[in-house]
Structure formats: C-alpha cells, structure tokens
Amino acid sequence: MIGTPLLGALEGGGTKMVCAVGYVGGAILKRKSIPTTTPEETLPKLARFFQGEGVEALGIGSFGPVDLREDSDTYGYITSTPKPGWADMPFMPVLRDALNVPVGFETDVNLAAIGEYTLGAGRGLANVVYVTVGTGIGAGIIIDNKPLHGLVHSEMGHLLLKPSADETHPDGFCPYHKGCLEGLASGPAIEKRWGEKAGALPPDHPAWVLEAEYLAQCCANIIVAISPERIILGGGVMHQTHLFEPIRRRTLDLLGGYIRSDKILDDIDHYIVPPGLGDDSGTIGGLILASRQLQR
C-alpha cells in the first residue's frame, strides 16, 4: 500500500512469541511464531525478524506482570513473572533500541482488547472487556475508549471464585491462590482435573458444566465491578463455542435480576460474545498500537 506505513505487531507469550507485519487497517502481510526460550536466545530472533521487514513502528503485548507506567525507570519491563530468566527483563527497551523505531507496550490481553474495541466485537463502544481463556486467564479492559492500567494492571485471572459443589479440586491449580479463576478454569486446570486437554473433551463432558459455572462467575463479577457495554470471551478454551449458551444463562442466574439493563436482561446473546477478529485480535491490536506510536 503506497504511502501507508508498514507496522510490526508482537504478541509476547510465555510459550511463543508471534511476530507479524501489516497495516493499521488490519491487513496482516506476514506472521512468524518464535518459541519463548531464554531472553538471550529469543530477543535477538525477534529483533532480526522486524529488522528484516523494515517496520516503521512496533506494538508489543506481553505476558506479565509488566510495568506499563511511562514515567517509570522500568517501563516496558517484564517484572515478577515466574518464567525462568524473564523476571525484571527490559523487554520493550531492548527491542526499541535494536529497531530504533517508536514502540508501544501493553499487556497481551490489553492488546487483544484494543483490536476488538477498534475493529472487532467491541467496535463502536466505549467500554469493553476482553477475557482470554487459554493457558492462562486474563482480561483487557477498555474504559472511556482507553486501556485501563491502574496501579499496576488488571490481573482478573486471579479473581477469587466460589468453587462448585461438584468440584473435585476446590483449591484449583494456581501456585499463588486457592480457588482463583485461572486455577479453576484455565486450559491447564481442565487438563489436570480431567487428564485430557480441553480440545479432546466432547461437548457433553461434565468438564463444561464446571467451566461454564466459573466463567459465568467471572462475567457476573465483571458486570457488577466494571459495567462494560460488552464482554468478549476469547482464547483457546473458548474455541468450544458450545460454552457460550450456558455461560450466558448462568450469568443471568447469578445476577438475579439486580442489574437492570435491557442489553443484559433481553439481549445477553449480543452482550457476552466471541471475538469478532477470531484469533487475530492481538495481532491486529498490535498493528493499531504501533500506528498510535507514529501519531504521537
């Protein structure tokens, strides 16, 4: 596209780093997945990919926790992660210095939320929550058209839930908290509880009754705490699309009629929804974030 800046997007995950180049409108020209090993091995590979493409700006979304405070000495760092070798790692500064281009930095889920809010299922709304349910659980929050950061950033995957009466592992599987959302409802939690990966379980498996319960508790908590105009549920576990119906109905049960909004009471099928961009939410969000750095 003549005259349109070529942009880079990086979804930094604990297992893999997804690099892409494209344009702000969401056109993805090239994508490559690089395993997340050690910083010494991984970061040079990331830099070489983008150097070879000639991007003019880069948008990064990273696993965390991370430092999002632009006035901080450790802005752009991965901070207290349990992933070996990555704690206190200057992730964004290393790539910014290697590429010598403007770089935007966000959490991985905020990146996906930016994509969905701008071009996906949240388009046209000012307040949206994107929840990813996969290897981990996290939430990207858009309030008044801006990603919510706060004191640190949202760690909604560690909301404390009420375990189901049918739960065989009420403490869940999180190494930090007993009974938190991630420890009860993430992909690894499903596999540890049932001995099989989520994708291998049939739709009528009892795993999904528990999963819908916990994700409905998540949605109900989001509604009473944040009151977004839409909740978007993405990530690998939500490829099981049969989950949406029981999550919606159980969310209504848990709210008990207290929240009086027609969008919830009468149209919940369009209130709790899958991503409009599918699995490209984060990549497209990265391109948008990169474009904003050029505008700044």
DAZIFEN-V233832 format. One record per backbone hydrogen bond with DSSP energy under -0.5 kcal/mol. CO is the residue of the C=O (numbers start at 0). NH is the residue of the N-H. If there is no record, write none. Layout:
co = <CO,CO>
nh = <NH,NH>
This chain:
co = <0,2,5,5,6,7,8,9,9,10,10,11,14,15,15,16,16,17,18,19,20,20,21,22,25,26,26,29,31,33,34,37,37,38,40,41,42,43,44,45,46,47,48,49,49,49,55,56,57,58,59,60,61,64,65,66,67,68,71,73,75,76,77,77,78,82,85,88,88,89,90,91,92,93,94,95,95,101,103,105,106,107,108,109,110,111,112,113,114,114,115,115,119,121,125,126,126,127,128,128,129,130,131,131,132,132,133,135,137,139,140,140,141,142,145,154,155,156,158,160,163,168,170,176,178,179,180,180,181,182,185,186,187,188,189,190,196,197,201,204,205,205,206,207,208,209,210,211,212,213,214,215,216,217,218,219,220,221,221,229,230,230,231,231,233,234,235,236,238,239,240,241,242,243,244,245,246,247,248,249,250,251,251,254,257,258,260,260,261,261,263,266,267,267,270,270,272,274,276,277,279,280,281,282,283,284,285,286,287,288,289,290,291>
nh = <3,4,55,56,21,58,19,11,60,12,17,62,35,12,17,18,33,10,31,8,28,29,6,25,27,22,28,20,18,16,36,40,41,42,44,45,46,47,48,49,50,51,52,52,53,54,101,7,103,9,105,11,107,78,67,75,69,71,74,76,91,66,87,88,87,85,88,77,90,93,94,95,96,97,98,99,100,57,59,61,110,111,112,113,114,115,116,117,118,119,119,121,122,124,144,228,229,141,130,231,139,233,133,137,236,237,186,133,131,129,142,147,127,145,142,157,158,181,180,162,166,171,178,178,160,183,183,184,185,172,189,190,191,192,193,194,199,200,204,207,208,209,210,211,212,213,214,215,216,217,218,219,220,221,222,223,224,225,226,128,232,272,130,233,132,237,238,239,240,242,243,245,246,247,248,249,250,251,252,253,254,255,256,257,259,260,263,264,265,266,267,269,270,271,230,272,232,277,279,280,283,284,285,286,287,288,289,290,291,292,293,294,295>
